[in-house]
Amino acid sequence: MTPTSAIHFASDNYASVHPEVLAAIAAADGGHEPAYGSDAATAEFDAAVRATFGEHAVGFPVFNGTGANVVSLTALSPRWGGGVVASEHAHIHNDEGGAPEKVAGLKVLALDSPDGRLTPAQLDRYAGDLGDEHRAQPLVLSLTQSTEVGTVYALEELRALVDAAHARGMGVHVDGARIANAAAALGVGLLEACGGADVLSLGGTKNGAMLGEAVVVLNPELSPSVGHDLPYLRKQAMQLGSKMRYVSAQLTALLTSTDEAGDPLWLRNARHSNAMATLLRAELEPLARDGLLRFTQPTEANAVFVEMPRTLADDIRATGTRFYDWKPGTTPGTVEVRLMCSWDTAASDVALLAEVARAAAHPVAVEAPAEDA
């Protein structure tokens, strides 16, 4: 096989910065502005948050997604609470270096979720611990929209889950690193895609920003109290930027920079990355029909999950293509991989990956997992 230049499907974090975001950073630059959020760009961000999420919404720019999650969960957790219910795939459970535990003193209570989504009935697994002084009190539900395995909560199932958590006295946090992709897939706004949750970690980096996310308090009843606490929690978590204008300007661009059709940048970027994932799945479908790979999750946002022989994965990588191994496959010699599309993934990138996969394919069928006895 002729080696190709690198084709990146490892993560939407690999993507470049959108030109409209760079323009917003440049516009915020020059001259002196008050530090720590008392600047004009952050005032514009505050207005954009209210316009997007409601007049009672309050936003707090932070440096990164882990910071947004830790600050959000701390804000929703009383000091004596300590328990956060989440999916087994949750970023806070697997990919944040124990930050919720180490920084916030919280215990993540993981639940099985083969497709990344939780159900109201699953909350009963920990609800019985409420009032038991020997157990971490499960007072927060953290869910991810879209999920870590590329699925999206439908609006009705999300609302049912949030309502069930509230009925049990739990606050609800949404890890929205890819909330834009979920909203684009559902055809709704960012607020609607949160399903009535209390606090959102608003993602920017995976949707065309250079750096920066935000904690957004959505629940009007919590805005005064949680909004009061958040500046202190953000500072203590080392997420308060002195030159905040450069983070705020990026997020404002994503929320408010529109095209001729009036579509905001967040939506345009998310629609494109979702469309590229749909195209990629279609391009790989012939290999699935031939038994050379197997799709393991629905493709509902901007990720494609497939199981393939490890030799095939290695041969594809040998061409310079980058992607993540997600976990071992269901049969010996196979691996489940994640192929992630970004705002700047081109159709030609998708076609090239499909061509490389076809060229590298071995006549080794991927066996379907055995049915449970």
C-alpha positions as CSV (number, residue, x, y, z in Angstrom):
1,M,0.0,0.0,0.0
2,T,1.3,3.5,-0.8
3,P,1.5,5.5,2.4
4,T,-0.7,8.6,2.5
5,S,-0.3,11.9,4.3
6,A,-1.9,11.8,7.8
7,I,-5.7,11.5,7.8
8,H,-7.1,12.5,11.2
9,F,-10.1,10.8,12.6
10,A,-8.8,10.4,16.2
11,S,-10.6,13.3,17.8
12,D,-12.4,16.6,17.1
13,N,-9.8,18.0,19.5
14,Y,-7.3,17.6,16.6
15,A,-9.2,20.0,14.4
16,S,-8.0,23.5,13.6
17,V,-9.6,26.7,14.8
18,H,-12.5,28.1,12.8
19,P,-11.6,31.3,10.9
20,E,-14.6,33.1,12.5
21,V,-13.3,32.2,15.9
22,L,-9.8,33.5,15.0
23,A,-11.4,36.7,13.8
24,A,-13.2,37.1,17.1
25,I,-10.0,36.6,19.0
26,A,-8.3,39.2,16.8
27,A,-11.2,41.6,17.4
28,A,-10.9,41.2,21.2
29,D,-7.2,41.9,21.0
30,G,-5.5,45.3,21.2
31,G,-5.4,47.8,24.0
32,H,-6.0,47.3,27.6
33,E,-9.2,45.7,29.1
34,P,-10.1,45.0,32.7
35,A,-9.1,41.5,33.8
36,Y,-11.0,38.5,35.2
37,G,-14.1,39.0,33.1
38,S,-14.8,42.7,33.6
39,D,-14.2,43.3,29.9
40,A,-16.4,44.1,27.0
41,A,-15.9,40.7,25.3
42,T,-17.2,38.9,28.4
43,A,-20.1,41.3,28.6
44,E,-21.0,40.2,25.1
45,F,-20.7,36.6,26.1
46,D,-23.0,37.2,29.0
47,A,-25.6,38.6,26.6
48,A,-25.1,35.7,24.2
49,V,-25.7,33.2,27.0
50,R,-29.0,34.9,28.0
51,A,-30.1,35.1,24.4
52,T,-29.3,31.4,23.8
53,F,-30.3,29.8,27.1
54,G,-32.8,32.2,28.6
55,E,-32.8,35.5,30.6
56,H,-32.0,33.7,33.8
57,A,-29.0,31.8,32.5
58,V,-25.6,32.7,33.8
59,G,-22.4,31.7,32.1
60,F,-18.8,31.4,33.4
61,P,-16.0,30.9,30.9
62,V,-13.3,28.4,32.0
63,F,-10.2,26.9,30.4
64,N,-11.2,23.4,29.6
65,G,-13.8,20.6,29.7
66,T,-12.5,19.0,32.9
67,G,-12.5,22.3,34.6
68,A,-16.1,23.0,33.5
69,N,-17.2,19.6,34.7
70,V,-15.5,19.8,38.1
71,V,-16.8,23.3,38.7
72,S,-20.3,22.3,37.6
73,L,-20.4,19.2,39.8
74,T,-19.0,21.1,42.8
75,A,-21.7,23.8,42.4
76,L,-24.4,21.2,42.5
77,S,-23.0,19.1,45.3
78,P,-23.4,20.1,49.0
79,R,-20.3,19.5,50.9
80,W,-21.8,16.5,52.6
81,G,-23.2,15.0,49.4
82,G,-20.3,13.5,47.5
83,G,-22.1,11.2,45.0
84,V,-22.4,11.8,41.3
85,V,-24.3,9.2,39.2
86,A,-23.1,8.8,35.7
87,S,-22.7,6.4,32.8
88,E,-19.8,3.9,32.8
89,H,-18.6,5.8,29.7
90,A,-18.7,9.2,31.2
91,H,-15.7,11.4,30.7
92,I,-15.7,12.3,34.4
93,H,-15.4,8.6,35.2
94,N,-12.8,7.5,32.7
95,D,-10.9,10.4,31.2
96,E,-10.4,13.2,33.7
97,G,-7.6,11.7,35.8
98,G,-9.7,11.4,38.9
99,A,-10.2,15.2,38.9
100,P,-13.8,15.0,40.4
101,E,-12.5,12.9,43.2
102,K,-9.2,14.7,43.8
103,V,-10.2,18.3,43.2
104,A,-13.9,18.3,44.3
105,G,-13.9,15.3,46.7
106,L,-16.7,13.6,44.8
107,K,-17.4,10.0,44.1
108,V,-18.5,9.0,40.7
109,L,-21.2,6.3,40.9
110,A,-21.1,4.5,37.5
111,L,-24.0,2.7,35.8
112,D,-24.0,0.3,32.9
113,S,-24.9,2.0,29.7
114,P,-24.0,-0.1,26.6
115,D,-25.1,2.7,24.2
116,G,-24.0,5.6,26.5
117,R,-27.5,6.5,27.6
118,L,-29.0,6.1,31.0
119,T,-32.7,5.4,31.8
120,P,-34.9,6.7,34.7
121,A,-35.2,3.2,36.2
122,Q,-31.4,2.9,36.6
123,L,-31.4,5.8,39.1
124,D,-33.0,3.4,41.6
125,R,-29.7,1.6,41.8
126,Y,-28.4,4.5,44.0
127,A,-31.5,6.3,45.1
128,G,-31.8,4.0,48.1
129,D,-28.6,5.4,49.5
130,L,-30.3,8.7,50.1
131,G,-30.4,9.3,53.8
132,D,-27.8,6.6,54.6
133,E,-24.9,8.3,56.4
134,H,-22.6,5.5,55.4
135,R,-23.0,6.1,51.7
136,A,-22.0,8.9,49.4
137,Q,-25.2,10.8,48.8
138,P,-26.2,10.5,45.2
139,L,-27.4,14.1,44.8
140,V,-26.2,14.8,41.3
141,L,-26.9,13.1,38.0
142,S,-24.3,13.8,35.3
143,L,-25.2,12.9,31.7
144,T,-23.5,13.5,28.4
145,Q,-25.2,14.8,25.3
146,S,-24.1,13.7,22.8
147,T,-22.7,10.6,24.6
148,E,-19.1,9.4,24.6
149,V,-20.1,6.6,22.1
150,G,-21.7,9.0,19.7
151,T,-25.3,8.4,20.5
152,V,-27.9,11.1,21.3
153,Y,-30.6,11.2,23.9
154,A,-34.0,11.8,22.2
155,L,-35.8,14.7,23.7
156,E,-38.5,12.7,25.3
157,E,-36.1,10.2,26.9
158,L,-33.9,13.0,28.1
159,R,-36.7,14.8,29.7
160,A,-37.9,11.7,31.4
161,L,-34.5,11.1,32.8
162,V,-34.1,14.6,34.0
163,D,-37.6,14.6,35.6
164,A,-36.8,11.3,37.3
165,A,-33.6,12.7,38.8
166,H,-35.4,15.8,40.0
167,A,-38.1,13.8,41.5
168,R,-35.5,12.0,43.6
169,G,-34.0,15.2,44.8
170,M,-31.0,15.1,42.4
171,G,-29.5,18.0,40.6
172,V,-28.7,17.4,36.9
173,H,-25.5,18.3,35.1
174,V,-25.0,17.9,31.3
175,D,-21.5,17.3,30.0
176,G,-21.9,19.2,26.8
177,A,-18.5,18.9,25.2
178,R,-20.5,17.9,22.1
179,I,-23.9,19.5,23.0
180,A,-23.8,21.3,19.6
181,N,-23.6,17.9,17.8
182,A,-26.6,16.7,19.8
183,A,-28.7,19.8,19.1
184,A,-27.9,19.7,15.4
185,A,-28.8,16.0,15.2
186,L,-32.1,16.7,17.0
187,G,-32.9,19.8,15.1
188,V,-33.3,21.9,18.2
189,G,-31.5,24.7,20.0
190,L,-28.8,24.2,22.6
191,L,-31.1,24.8,25.5
192,E,-33.7,22.2,24.3
193,A,-30.9,19.7,23.8
194,C,-30.3,19.9,27.6
195,G,-33.7,18.6,28.4
196,G,-34.4,20.7,31.5
197,A,-31.0,20.1,33.2
198,D,-29.7,22.5,35.9
199,V,-26.2,23.2,34.8
200,L,-24.4,22.7,31.5
201,S,-20.7,22.3,30.7
202,L,-20.8,24.2,27.3
203,G,-18.2,22.8,24.9
204,G,-16.2,25.0,22.6
205,T,-13.0,23.3,21.8
206,K,-14.5,20.4,19.9
207,N,-16.7,22.7,17.9
208,G,-14.1,25.1,16.4
209,A,-12.7,27.0,19.3
210,M,-9.0,27.4,20.1
211,L,-9.6,26.7,23.8
212,G,-12.2,27.4,26.4
213,E,-15.5,26.1,27.6
214,A,-18.1,27.5,30.0
215,V,-20.2,26.5,33.0
216,V,-23.8,27.7,32.3
217,V,-26.4,27.7,35.0
218,L,-29.7,26.9,33.3
219,N,-32.2,26.5,36.1
220,P,-33.8,29.9,37.1
221,E,-34.4,28.6,40.6
222,L,-30.7,27.8,41.0
223,S,-29.3,30.9,39.2
224,P,-29.2,33.2,42.3
225,S,-27.6,30.7,44.7
226,V,-25.4,28.6,42.3
227,G,-24.5,31.7,40.3
228,H,-23.4,33.3,43.5
229,D,-21.1,30.4,44.4
230,L,-19.6,29.8,41.0
231,P,-17.1,32.7,40.9
232,Y,-15.5,31.3,44.0
233,L,-15.6,27.7,42.9
234,R,-14.1,28.6,39.5
235,K,-11.2,30.5,41.2
236,Q,-10.5,27.7,43.7
237,A,-10.5,25.2,40.8
238,M,-7.9,27.3,39.0
239,Q,-10.3,28.0,36.1
240,L,-10.4,31.8,36.3
241,G,-8.7,33.4,33.4
242,S,-7.1,36.9,33.9
243,K,-7.4,37.7,30.2
244,M,-10.9,36.2,30.0
245,R,-11.8,38.2,26.9
246,Y,-10.0,35.8,24.7
247,V,-12.0,32.8,25.9
248,S,-15.3,34.8,26.0
249,A,-14.8,36.1,22.4
250,Q,-14.5,32.5,21.1
251,L,-17.6,31.3,22.8
252,T,-19.6,34.4,21.7
253,A,-18.5,33.8,18.1
254,L,-19.8,30.2,18.3
255,L,-23.1,31.3,19.7
256,T,-23.8,34.4,17.6
257,S,-21.7,34.5,14.4
258,T,-24.3,33.7,11.7
259,D,-24.2,33.0,8.0
260,E,-26.5,34.4,5.2
261,A,-29.2,31.9,6.3
262,G,-29.0,33.1,9.9
263,D,-27.5,29.9,11.2
264,P,-25.0,30.3,14.1
265,L,-21.5,29.0,13.9
266,W,-22.0,26.3,16.5
267,L,-24.8,24.8,14.4
268,R,-23.0,25.0,11.1
269,N,-19.9,23.3,12.5
270,A,-21.9,20.6,14.2
271,R,-24.1,19.9,11.2
272,H,-21.0,19.5,9.1
273,S,-19.2,17.1,11.4
274,N,-22.4,15.1,11.9
275,A,-22.8,14.9,8.1
276,M,-19.2,13.7,7.6
277,A,-19.8,10.9,10.1
278,T,-23.0,9.9,8.3
279,L,-21.0,9.9,5.0
280,L,-18.1,7.9,6.6
281,R,-20.5,5.2,7.8
282,A,-22.0,4.9,4.3
283,E,-18.6,4.6,2.8
284,L,-17.6,1.8,5.2
285,E,-21.0,0.0,4.8
286,P,-19.7,-2.3,2.0
287,L,-16.9,-3.6,4.3
288,A,-19.5,-4.3,6.9
289,R,-21.7,-6.2,4.4
290,D,-18.6,-8.2,3.5
291,G,-18.0,-9.1,7.2
292,L,-14.7,-7.2,7.4
293,L,-15.9,-4.9,10.1
294,R,-19.0,-4.4,12.3
295,F,-20.6,-1.2,13.4
296,T,-21.0,-1.3,17.2
297,Q,-23.1,1.9,17.8
298,P,-25.7,3.9,15.9
299,T,-24.1,6.9,14.2
300,E,-26.2,9.8,15.5
301,A,-23.7,12.6,15.9
302,N,-20.1,12.9,14.7
303,A,-18.6,9.6,15.7
304,V,-18.5,6.2,14.0
305,F,-17.7,3.1,16.2
306,V,-16.6,0.0,14.4
307,E,-15.1,-3.4,15.4
308,M,-12.5,-4.8,13.0
309,P,-9.7,-7.3,13.0
310,R,-6.7,-5.8,14.8
311,T,-4.5,-6.5,11.7
312,L,-6.8,-4.4,9.6
313,A,-6.7,-1.5,12.1
314,D,-2.9,-1.8,12.2
315,D,-2.7,-1.8,8.4
316,I,-4.9,1.3,8.1
317,R,-2.7,3.1,10.7
318,A,0.4,2.2,8.7
319,T,-0.8,4.6,6.0
320,G,-0.7,7.5,8.4
321,T,-4.4,7.4,9.4
322,R,-5.1,8.3,13.0
323,F,-7.9,7.0,15.2
324,Y,-8.4,5.7,18.7
325,D,-8.7,2.1,19.9
326,W,-11.8,2.3,22.1
327,K,-11.7,-1.2,23.7
328,P,-10.9,-4.8,22.8
329,G,-13.3,-6.4,20.4
330,T,-15.9,-9.0,21.3
331,T,-13.9,-11.8,19.6
332,P,-10.2,-12.6,19.8
333,G,-8.0,-10.6,17.4
334,T,-10.5,-7.8,17.0
335,V,-10.6,-4.2,18.3
336,E,-13.4,-1.6,18.6
337,V,-12.2,1.8,17.2
338,R,-13.6,5.3,17.2
339,L,-13.6,7.4,14.1
340,M,-14.4,11.0,14.9
341,C,-15.3,13.7,12.4
342,S,-14.7,17.4,13.0
343,W,-16.0,20.8,11.7
344,D,-13.1,20.8,9.2
345,T,-13.3,17.1,8.0
346,A,-13.6,17.1,4.3
347,A,-15.6,14.7,2.1
348,S,-12.3,13.9,0.4
349,D,-10.8,12.9,3.8
350,V,-13.7,10.5,4.3
351,A,-13.3,9.1,0.8
352,L,-9.6,8.6,1.3
353,L,-10.1,6.8,4.6
354,A,-12.6,4.5,3.0
355,E,-10.2,3.8,0.1
356,V,-7.4,3.1,2.6
357,A,-9.6,0.7,4.5
358,R,-10.7,-1.1,1.4
359,A,-7.1,-1.5,0.3
360,A,-6.0,-2.8,3.7
361,A,-8.9,-5.1,4.2
362,H,-8.1,-8.7,4.9
363,P,-10.4,-11.6,4.1
364,V,-11.1,-12.1,7.8
365,A,-14.8,-11.8,8.8
366,V,-15.7,-10.2,12.1
367,E,-17.8,-12.7,14.0
368,A,-20.9,-11.4,15.7
369,P,-20.8,-11.7,19.5
370,A,-22.4,-14.8,20.8
371,E,-25.9,-14.5,22.1
372,D,-26.3,-14.7,25.8
373,A,-27.5,-18.1,26.9
